[in-house]
Amino acid sequence: MSETPLIGGLTQAPIDSRLAGARIGVVTFPGTLDDRDAIRAVRLSGATAVELWHGDSELAAVDAVIIPGGFSYGDYLRAGAISRFAPLMSKIVDAANSDAKLPVLGICNGFQILTEAHLLPGSMIKNDHLKFLCRDQVLRVENNTSAWTNAYDLGQDITVPLKNQDGQYIADEKTLDALEAEGRVAFRYVGGNPNGSRRDIAGISNAAGNVVGLMPHPEHAVEEGYGPGHTGTDGLGFFTSVLNTLLGGK
């Protein structure tokens, strides 16, 4: 992979020297938009980013996987509906459900793909106002025990960008009650619901906590001075969280 210089020549030193061996895969589908941003976020966290193609037949010995945002296959049929059948997705599903419990993060379109692949319950439909929305969004951390959230404090508010048109999370009441009871609501919208998602849910996890999906974009809030809020780095915790998990810290 060709290295893209950090803005202003900034460099990010690894949090722990052992992170140099951590390999985080980032999947690209036709229509993916945010794979380069996810790769950059992985690099800033101190790990090694590994580019994965949706047609790959193997996971290239990665330690975790990020399915980034965009409009895979143009969101034809339904957002994420075609991508779930990609050859690499079957490998990701198997690895996430295996005893090893591969950590998997789905962001925006990636969240949609995870629901279509049944790694996460529920579904995503058009925003209730039927318009594309792009803005900074405050989220409350409702679960800080998952592979992708353990670097945050429980109840912490973070600000990351939100940009979607199919961002309304829905599920039946039984599923929603189970998510609440089991502590699997990872993030909730603060300051108003931007898309009509049930119970203000912005992100959820699976029962094991290794799979997380959310609609907003933490990979766009990882560099000081170039993200929302005063520091713009609230999203970096997703990427350091999985490294904590891989190092056995949490």
HELIX and SHEET records of a PDB file:
HELIX    1   1 ILE A    7  GLY A    9  5                                   3    
HELIX    2   2 SER A   17  GLY A   21  5                                   5    
HELIX    3   3 ASP A   35  SER A   45  1                                  11    
HELIX    4   4 SER A   72  ASP A   75  5                                   4    
HELIX    5   5 SER A   83  PHE A   85  5                                   3    
HELIX    6   6 PRO A   87  ASN A   97  1                                  11    
HELIX    7   7 ASN A  109  GLU A  116  1                                   8    
HELIX    8   8 GLU A  173  ALA A  181  1                                   9    
HELIX    9   9 ARG A  198  ASP A  200  5                                   3    
HELIX   10  10 PRO A  218  HIS A  220  5                                   3    
HELIX   11  11 LEU A  236  LEU A  246  1                                  11    
SHEET    1   A 9 THR A  48  TRP A  53  0                                        
SHEET    2   A 9 ARG A  23  THR A  28  1                                        
SHEET    3   A 9 ALA A  64  ILE A  67  1                                        
SHEET    4   A 9 VAL A 104  ILE A 107  1                                        
SHEET    5   A 9 VAL A 211  LEU A 214  1                                        
SHEET    6   A 9 ILE A 201  SER A 205 -1                                        
SHEET    7   A 9 VAL A 185  VAL A 190 -1                                        
SHEET    8   A 9 LEU A 133  VAL A 141 -1                                        
SHEET    9   A 9 ASP A 157  ASN A 164 -1                                        
SHEET    1   B 2 SER A 123  ILE A 125  0                                        
SHEET    2   B 2 GLN A 168  ILE A 170 -1                                        
END                                                                             
